[in-house]
Amino acid sequence: MFTKNVGTIDRVLRVVVGLALLAGFFLNDASAWRWLYLIGIIPLVTGLLGTCGVYSLFGINTCKTR
């Protein structure tokens, strides 16, 4: 469906950052801005799928194989 354009290191970093942001959402109950941590869903999903829409827009490819 989508072409893979996110490399291995990029994918690992995206998953780690996504999980860290989502953990912040669940661990930070008192903050009024807590919902901003949900932005972690984006790097998590792009890391798991291996494709990034913004990379496609700009023609960036960090994946060694196509």
N, C-alpha and C positions, 0 to 999 in steps of 0.2 A: 504494500500500500504506500508507505512512505520510504524514501531511500534513507539509508543509514548515513548520517553525516556527523555523528558525535563519536570521537575516539574513546579508547579504553580509559585513559587517565581522566579525560573530561567527564566521562560517564560516572566514574567513581566519585569524583569531586561533587558532581551534581547530586548524586544520591546522598552523600554525607551531609551536604549543606541543606538539602531538602528535609532529611530526617532531623537535623539539628533545629531547624526552624519549626517543624511540627512538634518537636519535643518542647520547645519554648512555649508553644501555644498551650499545651497541656499542663506545663509546670508553672505558668505565670497566670494564675487565676485572678489576681487583684487588679490587673492593668486594664484601663479603659481602651487601650490600643491593642489589646490582645489579638484581635482578629487579623492584624497585619502579619502575624506569624503564619497564617494560612497561605501566604504567597509561596511558602515552601513546597506546596503541591506542584508548582510549575517545574522547578528543577528536579524534583523527585520523579515526576512522570517522564520528562524529557530524558533523564538519565536511564530510567528503566526501559524506555522504548528505543533509545539510541538515535532519535531524530529530534531536530529542533527547527521550528518554523522560522525563527529569526535568522538562523544560520542559512536556511534555504533562501530567504529573501536577499541576503547579502552575498550568496555564493560561497560561503565558508564551509569547509569540510575538514574536520580533524580526524576522521576515520581513515585508516590506511587502506582498507579494502572497500570497494563499492558494491 
